[in-house]
Amino acid sequence: MRKIIYVLSFVAIALGFTACLNSNDDYEPYDYAKQLKADSIIIANYIKAKGLEGVVATSSGLNYKISEPGTGSNPTVDSTVTIAYSGILANDKTFGSSDNAVFKLSGLLAGFQEGLPKIKEGGKIKLLIPSGLGYGPYANGSIPANSVLIFDVELKQVDK
């Protein structure tokens, strides 16, 4: 009797795993490389339309333009920063702004973590962030999924 229960349990578990493996869902994994190509075109078109010069592109896809390098300390990922910022989408729709926002840099979007250390306290930078360094395939409030984010940021204070 024990042997039959053991065999039936094994068969039930095996069928359960097999059912999971034979899923007919049409799920496609998110393709960051494909989205980065699309985002790069959007960013290039934005730069051209706005006549921006001196924009630097990084290997991650982040584009930035430093308007004032600043003279204080550079933030590190462990720093707490005070910033003034305005954020828009590539269609110029504003989604957020603040004159005195305080954040731990490690808690911000990857685009901020990469971009803010490029300036010092008192500096100003424009960040053109591809969706993969922003919210990716997820919407966030009024920000649609896969959105390029554009921020004008002033780094007011760095606390290490």
C-alpha positions in Angstrom: 0.0 0.0 0.0 2.8 2.4 0.9 4.5 1.6 -2.4 1.3 2.5 -4.4 0.9 5.8 -2.5 4.6 6.6 -3.1 4.3 5.9 -6.8 1.1 7.9 -7.2 2.6 10.8 -5.3 5.6 10.7 -7.6 3.5 10.6 -10.7 1.3 13.5 -9.5 4.4 15.7 -8.8 5.9 14.8 -12.1 2.7 15.7 -14.0 2.6 19.0 -12.1 6.1 19.9 -13.2 5.4 18.8 -16.8 2.3 20.9 -16.9 4.3 24.0 -15.9 6.9 23.2 -18.6 4.3 22.9 -21.4 2.8 26.3 -20.8 1.1 27.7 -23.9 1.4 31.3 -22.7 2.5 33.8 -25.4 4.9 35.4 -22.9 8.0 37.0 -24.5 10.8 38.1 -22.2 11.6 41.8 -22.2 14.3 42.6 -24.7 16.4 45.4 -23.2 18.7 45.6 -26.2 15.8 46.1 -28.6 14.3 48.7 -26.4 17.6 50.5 -26.0 17.9 50.8 -29.8 14.4 52.4 -29.9 15.2 54.7 -27.0 18.5 55.8 -28.6 16.6 56.9 -31.7 14.1 58.9 -29.5 17.1 60.5 -27.6 18.9 61.3 -30.8 15.8 62.9 -32.3 15.2 64.9 -29.1 18.8 66.2 -29.1 18.5 67.2 -32.7 15.1 68.9 -32.3 16.3 70.9 -29.3 19.6 71.8 -30.9 21.6 70.4 -27.9 25.3 70.5 -28.4 28.0 68.8 -26.3 25.8 65.8 -25.3 27.9 62.8 -24.2 26.6 59.3 -24.6 27.8 56.5 -22.3 28.0 52.8 -23.1 24.9 52.1 -21.0 22.8 54.4 -23.3 22.7 57.4 -20.8 23.2 60.7 -22.5 24.1 63.8 -20.5 25.1 67.4 -20.9 26.9 69.2 -18.1 26.0 72.9 -18.1 27.9 73.7 -14.8 30.4 71.2 -13.4 30.2 72.5 -9.8 33.0 73.0 -7.4 32.1 70.9 -4.3 32.2 67.2 -3.7 31.2 64.5 -6.2 28.5 62.2 -4.9 29.1 58.5 -4.6 26.4 55.8 -4.6 26.4 55.9 -0.8 25.9 59.7 -0.7 22.7 61.5 0.3 22.1 64.3 -2.2 19.9 67.4 -2.2 18.8 68.2 -5.7 16.5 70.5 -7.7 15.1 68.8 -10.7 12.5 68.9 -13.4 11.5 65.8 -15.3 9.9 65.6 -18.7 9.1 62.9 -21.3 10.5 63.1 -24.8 7.2 64.7 -25.9 8.0 67.6 -23.4 5.2 66.5 -21.0 6.3 67.4 -17.4 5.9 64.6 -14.9 7.7 65.9 -11.9 9.8 68.6 -10.3 11.2 69.7 -6.9 13.4 72.5 -5.6 14.8 70.7 -2.6 14.5 66.9 -2.9 16.7 64.8 -0.6 17.6 61.3 -1.7 20.1 58.5 -1.0 21.7 58.2 -4.4 21.6 54.4 -4.2 17.8 54.6 -4.0 17.4 56.6 -7.3 17.0 55.4 -10.9 20.1 53.8 -12.4 20.3 56.8 -14.8 20.7 59.1 -11.8 23.2 56.8 -10.1 25.4 56.9 -13.3 24.8 60.6 -14.1 25.0 62.6 -10.9 28.6 61.6 -10.0 29.7 63.3 -13.2 29.1 66.7 -11.6 30.1 68.2 -8.2 28.1 70.0 -5.6 26.7 73.2 -7.2 26.8 71.6 -10.7 24.0 71.3 -13.2 23.4 68.5 -15.7 20.8 67.4 -18.2 20.2 63.6 -18.1 18.6 61.8 -21.1 17.8 58.4 -19.6 16.8 55.4 -21.7 14.0 53.4 -20.3 16.3 50.6 -19.2 18.0 53.0 -16.8 14.6 54.4 -15.8 11.4 52.5 -15.0 11.9 50.0 -17.9 8.8 48.1 -19.0 6.7 49.4 -16.0 4.5 52.5 -15.9 5.0 54.8 -12.9 2.2 57.3 -12.3 1.9 59.5 -15.3 5.0 58.0 -16.9 4.2 55.3 -19.4 6.2 52.0 -19.6 9.4 52.1 -21.8 9.6 55.9 -21.5 12.8 57.9 -22.1 13.2 60.3 -19.2 14.8 63.8 -19.4 15.9 65.6 -16.3 17.4 68.9 -15.7 19.2 68.6 -12.3 21.1 70.9 -10.0 23.2 69.1 -7.4 22.7 71.4 -4.4 24.4 69.4 -1.6 26.3 66.1 -1.1 26.4 64.4 2.3 28.8 61.5 2.2 
